[in-house]
Amino acid sequence: MQNKPTVAIWQHMKNISLTRRNFIQAAAGLTACAFVPSLASASLTPPSKDAIKQLHFYNTHTGEFLKTVYHEKGRYIPEALEQINYVLRDFRTGDVKPIDRELLDLLAGLHKRMGSSKPFEIISGYRSPKTNSTLHKNSQGVAAKSQHMEGKAIDIRLTDRLLRDLRNEAIAMQRGGVGYYPESNFVHVDTARIRTW
């Protein structure tokens, strides 16, 4: 059975004068279509609109789940952003801060690259200055000027993927800082300068 794109190409060829060069070009195109059917229909497929971006979270401290589309038809959805801000709030103080949209896009891309079916488990999202100061005094691993206070950092894991693979994919994206904490079972990602630790 002949596919439609091939028929369309032959019909088009009838309407042009076949010089030796035209014949060779047409033959090469038909050969490619025969071996790779997707090439035949590729030019007939209209360009896709802006992709839907969604995120799926589980807050390990509050037990809250959130699965939401936060970007659609070329725009961020305010209601979804508010839900994300709330789920990623400082669970110790209840303070809410807008989460950096670049961080959300980084997470959506990372989740897609990982091919995971599970939500990101959130260890730490936004941290108020008060919370960060307390944690900094009690741990060398918490920066005094942490990106968490800016809503530009998050500590995560995926239960269906290896932690080292999550770290490696985050590093490969080259979108900001990546910290690896295997002893605490999480990876830190942020949208500050590119660096690893």
C-alpha positions as CSV (number, residue, x, y, z in Angstrom):
1,M,0.0,0.0,0.0
2,Q,1.4,3.4,-1.0
3,N,1.4,6.1,1.6
4,K,-0.1,9.5,0.8
5,P,3.1,11.6,1.1
6,T,4.8,9.5,-1.6
7,V,1.8,9.9,-3.9
8,A,1.9,13.6,-3.3
9,I,5.6,13.8,-4.2
10,W,4.9,11.9,-7.5
11,Q,2.0,14.1,-8.3
12,H,4.2,17.2,-7.7
13,M,7.0,15.7,-9.9
14,K,4.6,15.5,-12.9
15,N,4.3,19.3,-12.8
16,I,8.0,20.0,-13.1
17,S,10.4,19.4,-15.9
18,L,12.7,16.6,-15.0
19,T,16.3,17.6,-15.6
20,R,18.9,15.2,-14.6
21,R,19.5,17.2,-11.4
22,N,15.8,17.3,-10.5
23,F,15.5,13.5,-11.1
24,I,18.5,12.8,-8.8
25,Q,17.1,15.0,-6.0
26,A,13.6,13.5,-6.3
27,A,15.0,10.0,-6.2
28,A,17.1,10.7,-3.1
29,G,14.0,12.2,-1.4
30,L,11.9,9.2,-2.2
31,T,14.6,6.8,-1.0
32,A,14.8,8.6,2.3
33,C,11.0,8.5,2.7
34,A,10.9,4.8,1.9
35,F,13.5,4.0,4.7
36,V,12.3,6.5,7.2
37,P,8.5,6.9,7.0
38,S,8.5,9.7,9.6
39,L,10.5,11.9,7.2
40,A,7.6,11.7,4.6
41,S,5.1,13.1,7.0
42,A,7.4,15.5,9.0
43,S,6.9,18.4,6.7
44,L,3.2,17.9,6.7
45,T,2.8,18.1,10.5
46,P,2.1,21.7,11.7
47,P,4.5,23.0,14.3
48,S,3.2,22.2,17.8
49,K,2.1,25.0,20.1
50,D,3.9,25.8,23.3
51,A,4.1,22.6,25.3
52,I,2.1,22.2,28.5
53,K,4.4,22.2,31.6
54,Q,3.3,20.4,34.7
55,L,4.8,19.5,38.1
56,H,4.0,16.8,40.6
57,F,5.2,17.3,44.3
58,Y,5.0,15.5,47.5
59,N,6.0,17.5,50.6
60,T,7.6,15.1,53.0
61,H,7.0,17.3,56.0
62,T,3.3,18.2,55.5
63,G,2.1,15.1,53.6
64,E,0.7,17.4,50.9
65,F,0.5,16.3,47.2
66,L,0.2,18.6,44.3
67,K,0.0,17.8,40.6
68,T,-0.7,20.8,38.4
69,V,-0.2,22.3,35.0
70,Y,1.5,25.6,35.7
71,H,2.3,26.8,32.1
72,E,0.0,26.5,29.1
73,K,-0.5,28.3,25.8
74,G,2.6,30.4,26.3
75,R,1.7,31.7,29.7
76,Y,2.2,30.9,33.4
77,I,-1.0,30.1,35.2
78,P,-1.3,32.3,38.3
79,E,-3.5,30.0,40.3
80,A,-1.1,27.1,39.7
81,L,1.8,29.2,40.8
82,E,0.1,30.1,44.0
83,Q,-0.6,26.4,44.7
84,I,3.1,25.6,44.1
85,N,4.2,28.5,46.3
86,Y,2.1,27.1,49.1
87,V,3.2,23.5,48.9
88,L,6.9,24.7,48.8
89,R,6.4,27.1,51.7
90,D,8.6,27.1,54.8
91,F,6.8,24.4,56.8
92,R,8.5,25.5,60.0
93,T,7.1,29.1,60.0
94,G,4.3,28.8,57.4
95,D,5.9,31.7,55.3
96,V,5.1,31.6,51.6
97,K,7.3,33.2,48.9
98,P,7.0,33.1,45.1
99,I,9.1,30.3,43.7
100,D,11.4,31.3,40.8
101,R,9.8,30.4,37.5
102,E,13.2,29.3,36.1
103,L,13.4,26.8,39.0
104,L,10.0,25.4,38.1
105,D,11.0,25.1,34.4
106,L,14.3,23.4,35.5
107,L,12.2,20.9,37.6
108,A,9.8,20.2,34.8
109,G,12.7,19.6,32.4
110,L,14.5,17.4,34.9
111,H,11.5,15.3,35.6
112,K,11.0,14.7,31.9
113,R,14.6,13.8,31.4
114,M,14.4,11.3,34.3
115,G,11.3,9.6,32.8
116,S,9.9,9.3,36.3
117,S,6.3,8.4,37.1
118,K,6.6,9.6,40.7
119,P,6.3,13.1,42.2
120,F,9.4,15.0,43.3
121,E,9.7,14.5,47.1
122,I,10.4,17.8,48.7
123,I,12.9,17.9,51.5
124,S,13.2,21.7,51.5
125,G,11.7,24.4,49.3
126,Y,11.4,28.0,50.4
127,R,13.2,28.9,53.7
128,S,12.5,32.1,55.6
129,P,15.5,34.0,56.8
130,K,14.7,32.9,60.4
131,T,14.6,29.2,59.5
132,N,17.8,29.5,57.4
133,S,19.6,31.3,60.2
134,T,18.7,28.5,62.7
135,L,19.7,25.8,60.3
136,H,23.0,27.5,59.4
137,K,24.0,27.7,63.1
138,N,23.3,24.0,63.5
139,S,24.7,22.7,60.2
140,Q,27.8,23.4,58.1
141,G,25.8,22.3,55.0
142,V,23.4,25.3,55.1
143,A,24.7,28.5,53.5
144,A,24.2,31.7,55.3
145,K,22.9,33.3,52.1
146,S,21.1,30.3,50.8
147,Q,19.2,30.4,47.5
148,H,16.3,28.8,49.4
149,M,15.6,32.2,50.9
150,E,15.1,33.6,47.4
151,G,12.8,30.9,46.3
152,K,15.5,29.8,43.8
153,A,16.5,26.4,45.3
154,I,14.9,23.1,46.2
155,D,16.0,19.8,47.8
156,I,14.5,16.8,46.1
157,R,14.5,13.1,45.3
158,L,12.5,10.7,43.1
159,T,11.6,7.3,44.7
160,D,11.7,5.5,41.4
161,R,15.2,6.7,40.3
162,L,18.7,6.5,41.7
163,L,19.8,9.6,43.5
164,R,23.1,9.7,41.6
165,D,21.2,9.6,38.3
166,L,19.1,12.6,39.4
167,R,22.3,14.5,40.3
168,N,23.9,13.6,36.9
169,E,20.9,14.7,34.9
170,A,20.7,18.0,36.9
171,I,24.3,18.6,36.2
172,A,23.9,17.8,32.5
173,M,21.2,20.5,32.2
174,Q,23.7,23.2,33.1
175,R,20.9,25.4,34.6
176,G,22.4,26.3,38.0
177,G,23.9,24.8,41.1
178,V,23.7,21.1,42.0
179,G,24.5,19.7,45.4
180,Y,24.6,15.9,46.1
181,Y,23.7,14.7,49.6
182,P,23.6,10.8,49.5
183,E,23.8,10.5,53.3
184,S,20.5,12.5,53.6
185,N,19.0,11.1,50.4
186,F,18.4,14.3,48.4
187,V,19.8,16.5,45.6
188,H,19.8,20.2,45.8
189,V,19.2,22.3,42.6
190,D,19.1,26.0,42.2
191,T,19.1,28.7,39.5
192,A,22.1,30.6,40.7
193,R,25.5,30.2,38.9
194,I,26.5,26.8,37.5
195,R,28.5,24.9,40.2
196,T,28.5,21.5,41.8
197,W,29.4,20.1,45.2
